[in-house]
Amino acid sequence: MNKLPEPKLSGSLSLEELISRRRSTRAFSDEALADSELSQLLWAAQGITERTKNYRAAPSAGATYPLELYILTATGVYHYAPLHHALEEVKLGDFRLQLMEASLGQSFMRKAGALFVITAVPERSTSRYGQRGLTYISIEAGHVAAQLQMQAISLGLGTVAVAAFEERKVERAISSGRGEMATYIVAVGRPK
């Protein structure tokens, strides 16, 4: 497990400035993101914000936390472990092309510094809420993506959310765990 740098808990832009600057970016340089940037992005998406109950940055219906977060970079696929604020290596190699192909050929994904894949373990939510839990999963994925994008903007990075993809191909590209389903992708990188 690769421990990430501690996230910063203050920034220089107001929420209003972040919202006004939010735009979809589809042209990225191929420059890698720094560990400090990845740390901040992952924390904003699913990081622990309160240690006694392990509450996360994004809200979750009944604190069931059905979402998992994977990141693809030029070096490999990693799974985010929020309790340790660390990355777990899934597999080494550049799988961004495979994810791009799974996402209906959206070519900008090939150059993004990082591709964040939000998956869900439906049973964590549906065991408590029945079929309504699937709706909660979609809502939660939207919260995570929005917070991830706001953090990217605050770091001066470009970002775009992607929902057009073939689930099974995405799941194969990231080698997700059994019972997980791909729900959303967020591309982040340095704007070209």
N, C-alpha and C positions, 0 to 999 in steps of 0.2 A: 504494500500500500504506500503510495506516494503522498505524504502530507503536503498540503498547500500552505502558502503564506497566509497569515491572519488577514481577514478582510478589514477594510477601513469602514468606520461607522459614520463618517461625515463626508460631504462632497462640496463642490464649489457652485453647483447649479441648483436653482430652486426646482421644485416639481413642475411649476408652470413653464419654466424655460425648457425643461426636458420634453414636456408634452408638445410645446410649440416647435421643437426641433425634430420631432419624430417623423422620419420619412423612410420608405422602403429603399434600401440600397441593394443594387444587383451588380455592381462593378467593384470587385475587390482586388487589391494587390495580393501577391502570394506570400507576403510577409507573415511570419508566425506571430502569434500573440504571446506576450510575456506571461510567466507563471502568476505574477501578481494580478494581471488582467483576468486570467482564467479563474483565479481564486475569487475575485470580486464578482464575476459573472455567475459562477456556480453558487456562491453564497446568496446573491440576490434572488436566484431562482428557487433554491431548495435548502439553503443553509439554515442552521439552528440559530434562532434569535432569542431563545429563552431556555436555559439549560435544565432547570428543575423538572420541566415537563416535556423537554425536547420539542418545543413548538418551532415550526419552520417559518421561513420568510413569507411564503405564500399560504393563504388560508386553505383548510381542508375540512370538508363536511365531517363533523364528528371526530376530527383528528385521526381519521383512518389512513391518511397518507398513501393513497393507492399509486402515486406517481413515482417513477424511477427516471433518472437522468443519465444519458450517455453523451459523450463528447467524442467527435472524430476530428483529429488533426492530421497533419502530414506524417506524423510518427506512429499513429495507432488509434485504436478505439479504447476508451476508458469509461468506467462506470463511476459515478459520483457517490461517495459514502458520506452523507450529511453528518452523521454522528461523530465522525472523525475528521471532517473537512479534508477529505483525502480522495485521491483518484486510485481506483483499482484497475490494473491493466487487464483488458479483455483479450486483445490481440494486437500484435505489432504489424505495421505496414500502413500504407496510405489507402484507405477505403472510401475516400471522398468521391472518387469516380463511380464506384459501385452505388453509393448513396444517391449521386446525381442521376444515374440511370434508373434507380428505383423511384426517383422523383420526376418522372416523365421527361428526363433530359434537360432539366433546368441548369444550363451550363455554368451559371455564376457560382454554383455550389462547389465546383471543382477547385476554385481559387480561394474560397472563404478560409480565413485563419482557423475557424472552428465551426463545426456543425453540431448543434445541441439537439439531440433526439429525446423527446419526452415520450416515455412509454407508461403504460398503466398495468397494474395487476388488478383486474376488475373485481376479483373476489374480496379484496380488502374493503371495497365499498359496497358491493352488492350483497355480501353476507349480512350487512346491517340494514341496508336500505332497499334491497330487492332491485328490480329493474331501474328504479329511480337513481340508483347508484351510478349507472352509466352516464346519466345526465350530469351528475356531480363531477364525474371524471373529466368530462369535456369542459365544464366551467373551471375546474382547477387547472387544467392544462392551459386555458386562456390566461388565468392569473399568472402562472409561471412564465409564460411567453412574454406577457406584458412587462413583468418586472425585469426579466432578462433583457428585453429591448431597452427599457429605461436606463438600466445600468450600462449597457453598451453605449448609449448616447452620452451618458455622463463621462465615459472614458474616451470620448472622441472617436468611437468606432462606428462603422456602418452595420446595419442589421436589416433582415427581412424574415418574416414568418412564412413558412411553407406548409400548406395543408394538402397539396396535390401530390400524392404518392401512392404507391402500391404497398400496402401494409406488410405483406409477407416478405417482399423483397427488402424492405427497410429492416425488418426483424432479422433477416439473414445477414445483411450488411453489418449490423452491429453485434450479431450473435447474442441477442437478448435472451434472458432467462425463460424457462417454460412458463406458460400462462401469462406472459406479457404481451401487450398489443401496442403497436406504434400509434401515437395520437397526434403528434405535432412535431415540426422541426423548426429551429431558428438558426439561421446562418448569421455569423458575426465575423467581421474582418475589418481591415484598414481600407477605407474607401480609396478607390483609384482616382 
